[in-house]
């Protein structure tokens, strides 16, 4: 579900007229839309891993938008959120943004402004998913290394030469060269710079 054509815009608003209006507007731009009258209905229906973004009203009967926003991690929902409200105020906006909302729009909003925010949210979701996939790939590659290859990896990204690594591990240089070649191949790294970037992802260098 990672291609843009599979992304879904989730509209969560208790006002049926608002839901219908937003769905018509978004679908007119060839976006897939699913709408819900309550936040809990959305939380319960969201399919794990689905790409997209959320348009959610702040004030709704039952679970409010702000309360639902806090529950997103519990339901493993990691989508960009656009909070909307007809009764917006600074406190609400600050709370929503502090909790991670991408933006806060007051009703009535300009159609083009809303569409621009939705497109940015969908693009951000794609970027986040791509980054997660890359990180997962790096971790899988690292798991495929032998214990010795991991030791070589660690020393290479610390800046040790093959001879220094050989001395440190009490083996000959040719052995290290072989381990290093295998390690680079398994990590799909074409250069030292790429390997260092991978080490950062793995937490082997930089902030731990």
N, C-alpha and C positions, 0 to 999 in steps of 0.2 A: 504493500500500500504506500509506496514511497514516491510514485510519480505524481506530478502536479494534478493530472486529470483525475486522480483518485482522492484528492483532498475534499473534505466536507466542511462546510461552514455550519456550525451548530448555533441556532438561534434559540435563546432561552428567555421567554418573556410571557408574563401571565395575560397580557393584553392581546387578544386574538387579532385585532386590527393591525397592531404593530407587527405581529408575527407574519401575517399575510403580506403586509406591505414590504417588509424586509425580504421575505422569501421571493416575492415577485421581482424586486430590484436585483437581488443577487443572481437569481436564475436568468434574468435578462442578460447578464454578463457571462452566461454559460457556466456558472458555478453550481456545484452540488450543495443542496441545503437540506438540513433536517431541523425541524422546529419542535420545541417542547414548551408546555405551559408552566412547568415547575422545574426547579433546579434538581430536585431529587429524581424526577423522571429522567432527566438527562444523565445524571450520575449513574443511574441503574442501567441505562440503555447503551452507554458508550462502549463500543467494541475495543478491546485492548489493542493498542498500537496504531489505531486509525490516525492518519495524518489530517491536518486541517487547522481550524481555529474556532474560538468561541465568541459569540456576541451575547452578552448576558445583562439582563436588567438588574439594577441594584436592589430595588424594592419589589418583592414578590411575597404572596402569602406563603406561609410555611418557611422553607429555607430561603433566606435572603441571598442576593447575589454575593454579598461580602462573606457571609457564612459558607456559602457553597464554594467560594474561591479557596477558603481555608481547607476544605475537604478534598480538593482536587488531588493532592498527593496520596491521600488514603485510597483513592480509586485508581491510582497509577495513571492519572491524566496529566500529561505534560504538553499542553497546547497553549499557544499565545492567546491571551484573553483581552477582549475589548469590552470594557464595562460601559453600559449605557443607562441613562436615567432621565426622567422628566423632572426630577426633584433634586438635581445635583447640587452639592455644596462642596466647599473646600475640604472639609473633614472627610467626606466620603471619597473624594478624589484622591486625597493623600493616603487614606487607608488602602484603597484599591491598588494604587501604584506601588505603595510600600510592600504590599503582599505579592507583587509581581505582575500586575496587569500591564499590558502594553500601552494602553491609553484609556482615557475616560471621556466619553462623549455625552453631551447633554442633548436631550430631545427638545424641539425638533432639530435634526441635524441635516446639513446639506448632503444630498445623495452622493455627489462626487467625493466629498470629504470622507464619508463612510466607506465608499468603495476603495479609496486610496489606502485607508487604514487596514481594510480587510486584505487587500493585495500585499501590503507590507507584512501583515501577520502571517499570511500563507507562505511568503518567501522566507520569513524568519523560521517558520516551522520546518521548511525544507532544509535550511541551513543547519539547524540544530540536529536534525535527523542524520544528515550527511556526516556531521562531526561525530555523532555517536557511533555511526557505522564504522568510520575510520578508526576510532578508538578501540572498538570491539575487535576489529581486524588486527590491530597492533597487538592487543593482548593475546589473541589466538595464536599469532605468529610466535610471540615470546614463549607461550606455553609449549610450543613444539621444540624448543631448544633443549639440548642436553644440559646437565649440570655444568659441565666444562664450558660449553658454548655460552652459557649465561655468565660464567666467570670472565670469559674473554670479552663479552659484550660490555660488562661493567667496567672493565679496565680500558677498553677502547674509548668509551665515551668520557672517561676521566682524562683522556689525553695520553695514555701510555702507548709507547711504540710496541711493535711486535717483540723486540728484544727485551724491553722492560717488562712486558707481560710474561714472557717466557721465564725471565729471572724470578718474577714475583710468584709464579706458579710452579717453579722448579721443574720446568720441562724445556725441551729444546725449541729453538725458534721455528723450525720447519713444522713442528707439531702445532704450534700456535697459528702459523700461517694457514694450515689446513682447517683448524677450528674456526678461524676468522672467516675464511671463505665460505664455509658451511653456514656459519651464523648469518652472514650478510645475505646469502641466498634464501635461507629460511625466513628472514625478516623482510624479504623483498626490498632491501635497501640498495640503492644504486650509488650512494655516496656516504661519506662520513656525516655530512650535514643532515641527510635524511635520517641516519641512525640516531643522531643527537635529538632530532625532533621526536623520534619515537621514544627515546629515553625520557624525554620530558613528559610525554603522555603516560608513560609507565611509572613516573615518579622516581626515576633512578638518578635524575639530576635536577637542579633547581630546587624549588620549594617542595618539601616532602610532606 
